[in-house]
Amino acid sequence: MKKFVNVKLKGKKELVSILTENGVIKRIAEQIPEECETVDIGGNLVIPPYVDPHLHLDYVFTADMGEQNGSGTLFEGIQRWSESKGNITVEQMKERIRSGIRKEMLHGVQAIRTHIDVTDPDFTGLKAALEVREEVKDMLDLQIVAFPQEGMYAYRGGDELVEEALKMGADCVGAIPHFELAREFGEKSIHKAVELALKYDKLIDVHCDETDDVQSRFLELLNALVLMEGIGTRTAASHTCSFGSADNSYAFRMMKLFRKSGINFISCPTENIYLEGRQDTYPKRRGLTRVKELNDNGINVCFAQDSMSDPWYPLGNGNMMMILDHGIHIAQMMSPEEIRNALDLVTVNGAVTMNLAEHYGMEEGKPANFIVLNAKSEFEAICERAGILASVRRGEFLFQKEPEKVKYYVSM
Ligand code: FE2
């Protein structure tokens, strides 16, 4: 048994203690008399681990691999990746995937959903990701999406490659309808994704309407299909940028249907504010989906990193606090209540999206997985963009960090 004392939990005024046994939270109470190994958390905020529900681990640190993405658009990014991806070995891929995971882990992430490009008959990325998923399983939950980066139909045989990837062990079906060569092909890819999810009992995560084109409405079809099949909660719509440009009366109608299906939304604020609005002059769109309005309508929405230095986005380091900080600014979510609940956007909402919520959270009987922030309250955490002091997995430290020390040369 182990006891973590002087713990500040979200929404609780008094400090509490957490007793863990065999990697599980046994008790949470203000006083726990049991004599056992004791760790003093110093009144800092303890929250469930960060979740990154959308990351391309096969692309990390490839920004310098080929020609640069001069236009800064999504579509040139796809072209640049396509030109250079054939030169990578499984071993090289594994090394980069590991380094991406290491970076996220050191920022307190314990669950990642990664999209792996399967429009590659050699399955280089998928083979690497499947092996690494096994390697890191005690450190974090890694979900793999069979993602047809170059299209299910724009890439010949792409749909068959997605199916094969699911048989090989991918957890989720992906699609990229706005990249298919015609609207009908995009719609066909959504039908196919749902069909495959049902056939192989997999989750769904579609790169959906990642464009400012208001005519891009694949989200509507995806939502309708998963609603009819009753698998909305097992489905995620990533990006949905065009929904941020849609007409209000259309959005109003759709909100009702999203609530009905239980579909989850993933927004990548740093990525999409960088990639979208590129054809606009001024006023220039933000390129984000309606995060605030989805949240206000009780629809599950979360934030994700998406890229770490790849042909789509030159920066990114797995720091979810930075993603959150950008996200709440761009989505204008800073009422007192929104600030109080902001951390949900990079923790529990992501876990719900990944269908991990059953084993996630600061509750008795759940795995003792949590992180310690360098802050005494939710407000301080958000206002100071607080860093991580420790990450605990199954009751054991994955790492601890020293808080920043300042040597003053003036009187303060
Ligand atoms: Fe993505």
Residues whose N, C-alpha, C, O or C-beta is under 5 A from the ligand:
A	BS01	FE2	D306
